[in-house]
Amino acid sequence: MLRRAALTALLLLTGWIAPPRASAAAAETTSGPLRVAVLDLSASVAPAELAASLTGLVASELTRLGIFDVISREEIRQMLSLERQRQALGCDSGGCVIELGGALGARYLVGGSVSLVGGRYVLTIALSDVEQANVVGRASESTEDVAQLVTLAGRAVRLMAEPLLRERLGSLLLRCAEHGATVKVDGRIVGTTPLPRSAIPYGPHRLEVEKAGFITAAEDVTIQGSGTLERQITLLPSPDFLEAYETNARRWRLGAWLSTAAAVGGALTAGWFQLEHLRQLDRYEAALPAYKAGGLLEAQHAELQATLQKAGDDLFAAQLSAALSATLGAAAVTFWIVGPDPDRYAPLRGLMEPSARPMSLQLLSPAGLVALSGVLP
């Protein structure tokens, strides 16, 4: 308590903190920023310059998450020299550092280390709650490549802060013309398209939409506030998929045209036989009075019976043709409705030309996504 009081007095004298007031933690709400102090990462075998660079990177990544008010170690150095901190606190222990965070009005502290073990750089960071005196979250990443460690540090910060991010949720509304595409957020599957409105923690995320036969679309998005982030994603088909799709679509379309033509032909045939049936009935009806009077010769009686038989045959042929036409018509409707559209991906061909856009491209820019938002149904 004496050490903390001494430090607070020094900070008051230097003008870096205001006179005693309600604690920052008490003023924090689910919508306000969380005050966090970032301490220097310790270096174990690893270069001190690397630890210093990663310390700044951790502070930057925390700021990018959108829920933290970050006090960097550099700002703390500006408030007090390291020697004055030691004089005020009287030690270099972790407990003294927590007292420093409390004096600065920081509810949370971030600390950790960078070490070189067996040729691999290991970054370990932890987020501590000063008031509760416990660790809220921790994360660790390792790699043999120093450059890659910078990328991994950003992921480690998000993993470390995830318990706090989960308490603050926004939402994502994603639209994609392709059904059955897998949607991932930060490498984790959240569903398939069509995807309903999904609750997503605050902060930056990596959004990926992938489907077999299509080039994966990936985009960095940031969830801010409690509103809804809307995204329109258009998946570009791969050349092999597009060739197979269009070949299959042409077969369906050919079947649709052939069955339609056959259905029309069957309907015309049914109509012709129906007219023949009526014509034979007219001939029969014209000769029927003489037949009933017995004034026809035997040969004429036979011809009249043949006319009646022909009318019946024509009626059967008309009914058979009509049934066949109806069946072919149903097949044609099926081909037209169920069959894929050969021109479905025609608007995207310009984007798939090597001169326009490399097929190896995995990321669609936000501007490109907006431009394509009306291309597909």
Buried (B, 14 or more C-beta within 10 A) or exposed (E): EEBBEBBBEBBBEEEBBEEEEEEBBEEBEEEEBBBBBBBBBBBEEBEEEBBBBBBBBBBBBBBBBBBBBBBBBEBBEEBBEEEEBEBBBEEEEEEBBBBBBBBBBBBBBBBBBBBBEEEEBBBBBBBBBBEEEEEBBBBBBBBEEEEEBBEBBBBBBBBBBBBBBEEBBBBBEBBBBBEEBBBBBBEEEBBBBEBEEBEBBBBBBBBBBBBEEBBBBBBEBEBEEEEEBEBBBBBBBBEEBBEEBBEEBEBBBEBBEBBBEBBBBBBEBBBBBBEBBEBBBEBBEEBEEEBEEEEBEEEEBEBBEEBBEBBEBBBEBBBBBBEBBBBBBEBBBBBBEEBBBBEBBEEBEEBBEEEEBEEEBEEBEEEBBEBBBEBBE
